[in-house]
Amino acid sequence: MDKELSQAGPWIKGAYALATGNILLWGSTTVLYLLIAMIVSDLPFMGGVLLILFTPVVTAGVLREAAHPRTASDHPGDSLRRIRDIFVGALRDRTLALPVMSAATILLGAWVFSTVLAMICGIDGPSLGQMFAHRDLLGRLFTGVLLLLFWGLQVALVITMLYVLAAIVLGAARPVEALEHALALWRERPLGLTTLGTTFVLPLVVAFYSGPWIRALVAFVTLVPLTLAVYLSYGALKTSAPSYEAPLARKGL
């Protein structure tokens, strides 16, 4: 376990080094994603679904760019092309489009399940105060444990899907194989993955109960570094875990 914790530290530090090393690219990517997310999520009926399907595409684009960074040129359009590739490049890549959208469909199913579970349990921003109101100590304790389990499930879902996408983009795994690899990682390196989730996803969970500007600020400093940390850890984890052997890397990616 100490080894897992010592491994996670350099991944986290390295992720922020990569993010700040090209703050223009990654900052612009984050701001644009947040703007699109705000617009799409406000769409009636299908807003949440579209955002869930769109997010893995952007995540795959970040992984592709991190794996094969290009030297910035003096041409102003170069940065715009890189941002465009981050947002739509995975869909334009014939070898990636179907696997990434398959992963997005899996994520959508998990999101529907968690949304229904949250509705049943009453776990959302407006009703959270009511959950703890007028309860005895045992009732408050039960509510707290329920909330902890629910958000722990959400953190695990986010980390799992990130490694699924990493296996697809970086390891050329098919969706089912990528999911198997991600689950194998939880068996082999649970503390390392939990550390990444606690560092990056837990602040987003806490910010969920805050104002929109706080949520946006927390997302700005965590979203891209989280994906970059997964990118940095992918190679080390797949070689160190006996049951995690991804296929050969996709040629020309």
C-alpha positions in Angstrom: 0.0 0.0 0.0 2.9 2.4 0.7 4.1 1.7 -2.8 0.8 2.7 -4.3 0.7 5.9 -2.3 4.3 6.8 -3.4 3.3 6.1 -7.0 0.2 8.3 -7.0 2.2 11.3 -5.8 4.4 11.7 -8.9 1.4 11.1 -11.1 -0.5 13.9 -9.5 2.5 16.2 -9.5 3.3 15.3 -13.1 -0.3 15.9 -14.2 -0.1 19.5 -12.9 3.3 19.9 -14.5 1.9 18.9 -17.8 -1.2 21.1 -17.4 0.8 24.2 -16.4 3.5 23.5 -19.0 0.9 24.4 -21.7 -1.6 26.4 -19.8 -2.9 28.1 -22.9 -4.0 24.8 -24.5 -5.3 23.0 -21.4 -6.8 26.1 -19.9 -8.6 26.9 -23.2 -9.8 23.3 -23.4 -11.2 23.4 -19.9 -13.0 26.7 -20.3 -14.5 25.7 -23.6 -15.6 22.3 -22.2 -17.3 24.1 -19.2 -19.0 26.5 -21.5 -20.3 23.7 -23.7 -21.4 21.7 -20.6 -23.3 24.7 -19.2 -25.1 25.2 -22.5 -25.8 21.5 -23.2 -26.9 20.7 -19.7 -29.6 23.4 -19.9 -31.2 21.8 -22.9 -34.6 20.3 -22.1 -35.1 16.6 -21.9 -31.8 15.5 -23.6 -29.3 17.9 -22.1 -27.8 15.5 -19.5 -27.7 12.6 -22.0 -25.9 14.7 -24.6 -23.3 15.8 -22.0 -22.7 12.3 -20.9 -22.1 11.2 -24.4 -19.9 14.2 -25.3 -17.6 14.0 -22.3 -15.8 10.7 -23.2 -15.1 12.2 -26.6 -13.3 15.1 -25.1 -11.5 12.9 -22.6 -10.3 10.7 -25.4 -9.1 13.8 -27.2 -7.1 14.9 -24.1 -5.5 11.5 -23.9 -4.6 11.5 -27.6 -3.0 15.0 -27.3 -1.1 14.0 -24.1 0.3 10.9 -25.7 1.4 12.7 -28.9 1.9 16.4 -28.1 2.8 18.6 -31.0 5.3 21.4 -30.9 3.6 24.7 -30.9 4.2 26.7 -34.1 4.1 30.4 -34.7 0.8 30.1 -36.6 -2.2 31.3 -34.6 -4.3 28.6 -36.2 -2.2 25.8 -34.7 -3.6 26.0 -31.2 -7.1 26.2 -32.6 -6.5 23.0 -34.6 -5.2 21.2 -31.5 -8.3 22.3 -29.5 -10.5 21.1 -32.4 -8.8 17.8 -32.4 -9.2 17.4 -28.7 -13.0 18.0 -29.0 -13.8 16.1 -32.2 -10.6 14.2 -33.2 -11.7 10.9 -31.6 -14.9 11.0 -33.7 -12.9 11.6 -36.9 -10.6 8.7 -36.2 -12.2 5.6 -37.6 -10.4 3.3 -35.3 -11.5 5.3 -32.2 -15.0 6.6 -33.0 -16.9 3.4 -32.4 -15.0 2.2 -29.2 -15.2 5.7 -27.6 -18.9 5.9 -28.3 -19.4 2.4 -27.0 -17.7 3.5 -23.8 -19.9 6.6 -23.7 -22.9 4.4 -24.0 -21.7 2.3 -21.0 -21.2 5.5 -19.1 -24.7 6.7 -20.0 -26.2 3.5 -18.6 -24.2 3.9 -15.4 -25.4 7.6 -15.2 -29.0 6.6 -15.6 -28.6 4.0 -12.8 -27.0 6.5 -10.5 -29.5 9.2 -11.3 -32.4 6.8 -10.4 -30.6 5.8 -7.2 -30.1 9.4 -6.3 -33.8 10.1 -6.8 -34.8 7.1 -4.7 -32.4 8.1 -1.9 -33.1 11.9 -2.2 -29.4 12.6 -2.7 -29.2 16.0 -4.5 -28.3 19.5 -3.6 -31.8 20.9 -2.7 -32.9 18.0 -0.6 -29.6 17.3 1.2 -30.5 19.6 4.0 -33.8 17.8 4.5 -32.0 14.5 4.7 -30.3 15.6 7.9 -33.1 17.6 9.4 -35.2 16.4 12.3 -33.4 13.1 12.7 -32.0 11.5 15.8 -28.3 10.6 15.9 -28.8 7.2 14.5 -30.8 8.6 11.6 -28.2 11.2 10.8 -25.4 8.6 10.9 -27.3 6.3 8.5 -27.9 9.3 6.2 -24.2 10.2 6.3 -23.2 6.6 5.5 -25.7 6.5 2.7 -24.3 9.7 1.2 -20.7 8.5 1.6 -21.5 5.2 -0.2 -23.3 7.0 -3.0 -20.6 9.4 -3.7 -17.9 6.7 -3.3 -19.8 4.9 -6.1 -19.7 8.0 -8.2 -16.0 8.5 -7.7 -15.3 4.9 -8.6 -17.4 5.2 -11.7 -15.5 8.3 -12.9 -12.1 6.7 -12.3 -13.2 3.4 -13.9 -14.4 5.1 -17.1 -11.2 7.2 -17.4 -9.1 4.0 -17.4 -11.5 2.4 -19.8 -10.9 5.3 -22.2 -7.2 5.1 -21.5 -7.1 1.5 -22.5 -9.1 2.2 -25.6 -7.1 5.3 -26.7 -3.6 4.3 -25.5 -3.8 0.5 -25.6 -6.1 -0.1 -28.6 -8.4 -2.3 -26.4 -11.9 -3.0 -27.4 -14.6 -1.6 -25.0 -15.3 -4.9 -23.2 -11.5 -5.6 -22.9 -10.9 -2.1 -21.6 -13.6 -2.5 -19.0 -12.0 -5.8 -17.9 -8.7 -4.0 -17.6 -10.1 -1.2 -15.5 -11.8 -3.7 -13.2 -8.5 -5.6 -12.9 -6.8 -2.4 -11.9 -9.2 -2.0 -9.0 -8.3 -5.5 -7.8 -4.6 -5.0 -8.2 -4.1 -1.3 -7.3 -7.2 -0.2 -5.3 -5.4 2.3 -3.1 -3.6 4.0 -6.1 -6.9 4.5 -7.9 -8.7 5.7 -4.8 -5.9 8.2 -4.2 -6.5 9.7 -7.7 -10.2 9.7 -7.1 -9.9 11.4 -3.7 -7.5 14.0 -5.0 -9.4 15.0 -8.1 -13.0 13.8 -8.0 -13.8 14.4 -4.3 -13.3 18.2 -4.6 -15.9 18.1 -7.4 -18.3 16.2 -5.2 -17.9 18.8 -2.4 -18.3 21.6 -4.9 -21.5 20.1 -6.1 -23.2 21.4 -3.0 -21.7 24.9 -3.5 -22.5 27.8 -5.9 -21.9 27.6 -9.7 -18.8 29.7 -9.6 -17.1 27.5 -7.0 -18.1 24.4 -9.1 -16.6 26.0 -12.2 -13.4 27.0 -10.3 -12.9 23.5 -8.9 -13.6 21.9 -12.3 -11.1 24.3 -13.9 -8.2 23.1 -11.7 -9.2 19.4 -11.6 -10.7 18.1 -14.9 -7.7 18.2 -17.2 -5.1 17.3 -14.5 -7.3 14.2 -13.6 -7.2 13.0 -17.2 -3.5 13.7 -17.4 -2.8 11.8 -14.2 -4.6 8.8 -15.7 -2.5 9.1 -18.8 0.7 9.2 -16.7 -0.3 6.3 -14.6 -1.6 4.1 -17.4 1.7 2.8 -18.5 3.0 2.0 -15.1 -0.2 0.3 -13.9 -0.6 -1.8 -17.0 2.9 -3.2 -16.7 2.9 -3.7 -13.0 -0.4 -5.5 -12.7 -0.1 -9.1 -13.8 -3.8 -9.2 -15.0 -3.6 -5.9 -16.8 -2.0 -6.5 -20.2 -3.4 -4.2 -22.9 -3.1 -5.1 -26.6 -0.5 -3.5 -28.7 -0.7 0.2 -29.1 -2.7 1.4 -32.1 -0.4 2.1 -35.0 -0.1 5.7 -36.1 -2.0 7.0 -33.1 
